[in-house]
């Protein structure tokens, strides 16, 4: 997986359209690619530090585009394409677990799966199937993946070459910490907002 990501990173660096291809890769990773986009994004950031924040923004844009496609698959054609996608990814069990969380609190469930290293496809499909409000869905995707991608950009800015190793080692802990922070904000807003 790392070797494939290294080849993709090198192609991006050699291309005049590297940023556009990064957006396409991000959309594809959001939908189906088994290679985490961070394995391409972080080395690309390291090679192009002057474009660090733009790289994070393009990656987020690609993710949002891919998320819209996944939402549409869930909303319009889950029985055919959506089920095939879950079967292909071996994500049936993850989908069942996520569906229960989603029915309890869709927004927080999307944010939770978006900041942790869990396949995001199940959130996209479940939101589409449920007909979850598209504006809230986009805010949740933008918040979750924005925290993740711009957090990585900040990490690259602060620690440079060590960023990828730190992300690999602490991705689950960082994702869980962000999830707890977001849950705390949501609970706080509900408590302060009253019943």
C-alpha positions as CSV (number, residue, x, y, z in Angstrom):
1,X,0.0,0.0,0.0
2,X,2.8,2.4,0.9
3,X,4.6,1.7,-2.4
4,X,1.5,2.4,-4.4
5,X,1.0,5.7,-2.5
6,X,4.7,6.6,-3.1
7,X,4.2,6.0,-6.9
8,X,1.1,8.2,-6.9
9,X,2.9,10.9,-4.9
10,X,5.7,10.9,-7.5
11,X,3.2,11.2,-10.4
12,X,1.6,14.2,-8.7
13,X,5.0,15.8,-8.2
14,X,5.9,15.2,-11.8
15,X,2.6,16.5,-13.2
16,X,1.7,20.0,-14.2
17,X,-1.8,19.2,-12.9
18,X,-0.8,17.6,-9.6
19,X,-3.3,19.4,-7.5
20,X,-6.2,18.5,-9.8
21,X,-5.1,14.9,-9.7
22,X,-4.9,15.0,-5.9
23,X,-8.5,16.2,-5.8
24,X,-9.5,13.3,-8.1
25,X,-7.5,10.8,-5.9
26,X,-9.2,12.2,-2.8
27,X,-12.7,11.8,-4.3
28,X,-11.8,8.2,-5.4
29,X,-10.4,7.4,-1.9
30,X,-13.5,8.7,-0.4
31,X,-15.6,6.3,-2.5
32,X,-13.6,3.2,-3.1
33,X,-9.7,3.3,-3.1
34,X,-8.2,1.2,-0.4
35,X,-5.2,3.6,0.0
36,X,-5.6,6.3,2.6
37,X,-5.2,9.7,0.9
38,X,-2.9,10.8,3.8
39,X,-0.2,8.5,2.5
40,X,-0.1,10.6,-0.7
41,X,-1.1,14.0,0.7
42,X,1.6,14.3,3.4
43,X,4.6,13.5,1.2
44,X,3.1,15.9,-1.4
45,X,2.9,18.6,1.3
46,X,6.5,17.9,2.4
47,X,7.7,18.3,-1.2
48,X,5.6,21.5,-1.8
49,X,5.6,23.3,1.6
50,X,4.6,26.6,0.1
51,X,1.3,25.0,-1.1
52,X,0.6,23.2,2.2
53,X,-2.8,24.8,2.9
54,X,-3.9,24.7,-0.7
55,X,-3.1,20.9,-0.8
56,X,-5.3,20.4,2.3
57,X,-8.1,22.5,0.7
58,X,-7.9,20.5,-2.6
59,X,-7.9,17.2,-0.7
60,X,-10.9,18.4,1.2
61,X,-12.7,19.5,-2.0
62,X,-12.1,16.1,-3.6
63,X,-13.4,14.4,-0.5
64,X,-16.6,16.5,-0.5
65,X,-17.1,15.8,-4.2
66,X,-16.6,12.0,-3.5
67,X,-18.9,12.3,-0.5
68,X,-21.7,13.8,-2.7
69,X,-21.4,10.9,-5.1
70,X,-21.5,8.4,-2.2
71,X,-24.5,10.1,-0.8
72,X,-26.2,10.0,-4.2
73,X,-25.5,6.3,-4.5
74,X,-27.1,5.7,-1.2
75,X,-30.0,7.9,-1.9
76,X,-30.8,6.8,-5.5
77,X,-29.3,3.4,-6.2
78,X,-28.3,1.7,-2.9
79,X,-29.9,-1.7,-3.8
80,X,-27.7,-2.1,-6.8
81,X,-24.5,0.0,-6.7
82,X,-24.4,0.8,-3.0
83,X,-24.7,-2.9,-1.9
84,X,-22.1,-3.9,-4.4
85,X,-19.8,-1.2,-3.0
86,X,-20.2,-2.5,0.5
87,X,-19.6,-6.1,-0.6
88,X,-16.5,-5.0,-2.6
89,X,-15.1,-3.2,0.4
90,X,-16.1,-6.0,2.9
91,X,-17.9,-3.3,4.9
92,X,-21.3,-4.9,5.5
93,X,-20.6,-5.3,9.3
94,X,-19.3,-1.8,9.6
95,X,-22.3,-0.5,7.8
96,X,-24.7,-2.3,10.2
97,X,-22.9,-0.9,13.2
98,X,-22.8,2.6,11.7
99,X,-26.5,2.5,10.8
100,X,-27.4,2.1,14.4
101,X,-25.2,5.1,15.5
102,X,-26.5,7.1,12.5
103,X,-30.2,6.6,13.5
104,X,-29.4,7.9,17.0
105,X,-27.4,11.0,15.9
106,X,-26.6,11.3,12.2
107,X,-24.5,14.5,12.4
108,X,-22.2,13.3,15.1
109,X,-22.0,9.8,13.5
110,X,-20.8,11.3,10.2
111,X,-18.2,13.5,12.1
112,X,-17.1,10.5,14.2
113,X,-16.4,8.3,11.2
114,X,-14.8,11.2,9.3
115,X,-12.1,11.9,11.8
116,X,-11.2,8.3,12.6
117,X,-9.4,5.9,10.3
118,X,-12.6,3.9,9.6
119,X,-13.9,3.5,6.0
120,X,-15.9,6.6,5.2
121,X,-18.1,4.9,2.6
122,X,-20.5,3.5,5.1
123,X,-21.3,7.0,6.4
124,X,-21.9,8.3,2.9
125,X,-24.2,5.4,1.9
126,X,-26.1,5.5,5.2
127,X,-26.7,9.3,5.0
128,X,-28.0,8.9,1.4
129,X,-30.3,5.9,2.3
130,X,-31.7,7.8,5.2
131,X,-32.2,10.9,3.1
132,X,-30.3,12.9,5.7
133,X,-30.4,16.6,5.2
134,X,-27.8,17.4,2.5
135,X,-26.6,20.7,4.0
136,X,-26.0,19.1,7.4
137,X,-24.3,16.2,5.7
138,X,-21.9,18.6,3.9
139,X,-21.2,20.5,7.1
140,X,-20.4,17.2,8.9
141,X,-18.1,16.0,6.1
142,X,-16.4,19.4,5.8
143,X,-15.9,19.6,9.6
144,X,-14.7,16.0,10.0
145,X,-12.3,15.8,7.0
146,X,-11.4,19.5,7.3
147,X,-10.1,18.9,10.8
148,X,-8.3,15.8,9.6
149,X,-6.6,17.3,6.5
150,X,-5.9,20.8,7.8
151,X,-4.7,19.2,11.1
152,X,-2.2,17.2,9.0
153,X,-1.2,20.3,7.2
154,X,-0.5,22.0,10.6
155,X,1.4,18.9,11.7
156,X,3.6,19.1,8.5
157,X,4.1,22.8,9.1
158,X,5.2,22.2,12.7
159,X,7.2,19.0,12.5
160,X,8.0,18.5,8.8
161,X,9.3,15.1,7.9
162,X,8.1,13.4,11.1
163,X,4.5,14.2,10.3
164,X,3.7,11.0,8.4
165,X,5.3,8.8,11.1
166,X,3.4,10.7,13.8
167,X,0.1,10.4,11.9
168,X,0.5,6.7,11.3
169,X,1.3,6.1,15.0
170,X,-1.3,8.3,16.5
171,X,-4.2,8.5,13.9
172,X,-6.7,6.5,16.0
173,X,-5.8,8.5,19.2
174,X,-6.0,11.8,17.4
175,X,-9.3,10.9,15.7
176,X,-10.8,9.7,19.0
177,X,-9.6,13.0,20.7
178,X,-11.2,15.1,18.0
179,X,-14.4,13.0,18.3
180,X,-14.6,13.6,22.1
181,X,-14.0,17.3,21.6
182,X,-16.8,17.5,19.0
183,X,-19.1,15.4,21.2
184,X,-18.4,17.8,24.1
185,X,-19.2,20.8,22.0
186,X,-22.5,19.2,20.8
187,X,-23.5,18.2,24.3
188,X,-22.5,21.7,25.6
189,X,-24.6,23.3,22.9
190,X,-27.6,21.1,23.8
191,X,-27.3,21.8,27.5
192,X,-26.9,25.6,27.0
193,X,-29.6,25.6,24.4
194,X,-32.1,24.0,26.7
195,X,-34.6,21.2,25.8
